[in-house]
Amino acid sequence: MEITRSQVEHVAKLARLAIGEDEKALFARQLSAILTYVETLNRLDTSSVEPTSHVIPLQNVFREDEVKPSLSRDQALANAPDIDGGCFRVPKIIE
């Protein structure tokens, strides 16, 4: 599929990109090459391929949640510059 300079200009305008004349020609060639390759891929028979979200099987790599001891309220507030009723006090930012 051939991409024209006017199509490149249109996409650049939508993306709010300022591109030069030499870049327009370069991007038109590059985008045309990408779309030509995608057309080649579309001709492949993928009817027996199961859809997946990743090319390799993935497993959850997160650890199990475990209850662990944490800081007490007094320890957490020990270095706070301003405390009010057992909570951090921060400056008002909205009038």
N, C-alpha and C positions, 0 to 999 in steps of 0.2 A: 504494500500500500504506500502510495507516494504522499508525503506531507508537503504542502505548499508553504511558501514564505508567509502568505496571508494567514494561514492557520497557526503558524508559529507566532506571528504578531498578535493574533487573537488570544492565544493561550498566555502569552507574556502579559497582555493587558489584564486578563482575568486574575493572574497571579501577582499583578502590580510589580512586574519586573521591567527594568529598563535594560534592553539589550541592543547592541550595535548591529549594523548591517552584516558584518562578517560573522557574528554569532548567529544571526537569523539563518544564514545559509548552512552553517555548521549544525545547528539544532535541527533544521529540516532534514539534513542527511542522516543524522543520528536517530531521530525519531522514526524516519522511514525504515531504517535498518532494523530497529526494534520491532516495529509492527510487521515487517516482512518475516522476521523470525517467529513471531507469535502466530502468524498465518501458517507457517510450516508446522508448528506444534499443534495447531488446530486440526491438521489433516491426519494426525496420528489416531489410531483406533484405541480408545481408552474405555471401551464398554466393559471390559473385564477387570478394570482397576477400581478398587474400592476407594471412595472419597475419604481423605484424611485431613486433619488440620496441620499435621507435620509430616515430613518425609521419613522421620525415624520415630519409632515408638518412644513415648515419653512417660515417665512416672513422676509422681509428685516427689520433689526433692526436699520438701519442708520436713522438719522434725516434728514429732508429736508435741502437743502442748503439755507442759508439765507445770504444776504449781510449785513455785520456788519462793523462798523468803525474799522480801523486798524491803525498801526503806520504810521506816515508820514515818508518820506525819511530822513529828518533831525533827527527825533527821533530814527530811526533804526540805523543810522550811528553815533549817539552821543557818543557811547563808543567804536567805532572802532579804533584800534591802527593806521591804515593807510587808508586814503581816497584818491581817485583819481577821479575827475570828477563826484562826486555824487555816487560813487560805492566803495565797499570794495576792497582794494588792498591786495593781498596775495603774498607770496614769490613764485618765479618761481621754479617749481619742475622738469620740463623736459627741458633738454638742447637743 
